[in-house]
Amino acid sequence: MIKKEEVFKIGQFAKPHGVKGEISLLTTCDLFDEAEEPYVVCEIDGILVPFFVEEYRYKSDNVMLIKLEHVDTEDAAREFVNREVYYPLEGMEEDTLVGDMTWDSFVGYTVKDTREGLLGRITAIDESTINVLLHIDYKGNELLFPAAEELIVDVNHAEKEMTVALPDGLLEI
């Protein structure tokens, strides 16, 4: 069984393309070029399910047309519309991984501050404003801070840990 911590979000399926089962994937990654047998993972009825990629091609910089195995009709492709698409962490080089990760991929990471130590886990990401905010369960309360690269000191993907240097006074707000 695939676990959420074994994958990271690479995009979202949009609408079917044509009548033979192809579907548009909104993404900025090009990970399939590295894999011998590429597959993607989608959450279906609360379970992460792998789907092997039969064919793929780039339509633009952020749209890929994908043909999944056993998805051979427009109606079958329609079942994937608006589903988030994940890619397995296994075998990924960290430089490639970091470049293709979305902020949602950090949900579940433990956050440590350089001065205060352990803050808590990232529980959610808010991308509704111009500044992306990380929601952290901090001592039973919700702590929000901007997901600004200048605040992030280090990220250990293997341990799912993020080290930050928060500005003075942010924890008192």
N, C-alpha and C positions, 0 to 999 in steps of 0.2 A: 504494500500500500504506500502510495506517495504521500509525503507529509509536506505541509505548507513551507516548512523551513528548508526543504530540499529543492525548492524552485524559486524563481524570481519573476516578477511581472515584466513582460516585454511589450505588451500592447493590448489591443482589443480588436475583436472581429467586428467588421462593419457589415456591409450587405453582400449577398451572393453576386458573383460575376459570371454571367452566362448561365447555361442550363446544364452543365456537366459536373457541377459540384464545387467549382472554384469559389473561394470566398476572399474578400478583401481583409487584410490584416493591417491595422494602423499601428505602425511601429517605426522606430529609428534604428533598430539593430540589424546586423547582417550576420547573425550567429550561424545560420544554416550552412554558410560557406565552409565552416570548420568541422562540421559533423559528417561522419560517414553515413549514418542512418538517422537523419534529423527527425525529431518529434517535438510536439508541443503538448502542453497540459492545460486542460480546462476543468473548471469546477462544475460538476453536474450532480444535482441533488445532494450537495454537500460533500461529494467525494471528488478528489483530484484524479482525473482520468487522462492517460496518455493517448495521443493520436499521432500516428506516423505520417510524415509529410511525403506524399507521393511525388509531387512536383511543386516548384515555386518559381516565381519570377517577380522582378521589381517593376512596379508600374510608375512609381515616383520615389523621391527621397524618403517619404514616410508612409508609403502604401506598397504592400507586397501582396501579390495574388497567390493563394495557396490552395493546393488540391490535396485534401486529406484522404488517406486510404479508407475505402468503404463508404465514402461520402460521394455519391455519383450523380445526384440530381440537385436541381435548384431547391426543391423542398427540403432535402436532407441538409443542404448548406444553410438554409434559413434557420435551422435549429441552433446554429452557432452565433447568430446575430447578437451583438452587444455583450457577448461573453468575454471576460478577461482572459488573456492568454499568458501562460507562464512557460518558462524554459528551465530545464534541469540545471542545477548548480554543478553537478558532477562533471569533472573533466574541464571545467572552465578555467582559463588563466585569469588571475585576479585583475590584471590591467584591462582585459576585455570585459570582465564582469562589471567593474566599477563604471566603465563608460556607458554600459547599456542598462544599468539599474535605474529604476524610478524611485521616487521617495517612498512610495508604498512598500517597496522591498525592505525597508528598515523597520516596519512594524514587527515587534517582538524582540528587537535588539535591546540590550541592556546599555544604559547611558551612565557614564562616569564623568564627573567634573574634575579638572586638574587640582582644584583646591578642596572641594567639598566631598569628594569621593563618590560613592554609589548614589545615584539619584533615583533610578528605577527603570522600568521598561517602557519603551515606546508603544503606546496603545492605539494610536491613530495618527493620521496625517491630514492636515487641512490645507487643501490647495485652492480654496475658494477665493483667496485674496492674492494680491501681487506677491506677498511674502508667504512662502510655504511655512506652516507651523507644525512643529512636532508636539504631540500630546504625550505627556509622560505621567505615569502613576507615581507621584512623589509623596511618600509617607501618607498614603490614603487620600491625597488631594490631587487635582489635575494641575500639572505645570505645563504651560505653553512657552515655547521659545522658538525663535526663527531658525529655520534650517539653512542658515547662512554658512557657506563653505569656510569663511574666515573664523567661525566659532568652532568648527570641527577640527580637532587636533589629529585624531587618528581613528581609523576604522579597522577592526579585526573581523573579517567576514567569517573566518573559520569558527571563531568563538561567539559571533553575533554580538560584538561589543563596539560601542562608539564612545570615544573620549572627546569631551568638549571643554572649552575654556569660556565659561559663561561670564558676562560682564558683571561687575560689582552691583549688588542690590537686586538682581533679577529674581533670586529666590525669595526675597522679602515681599515681593509684589503680591 
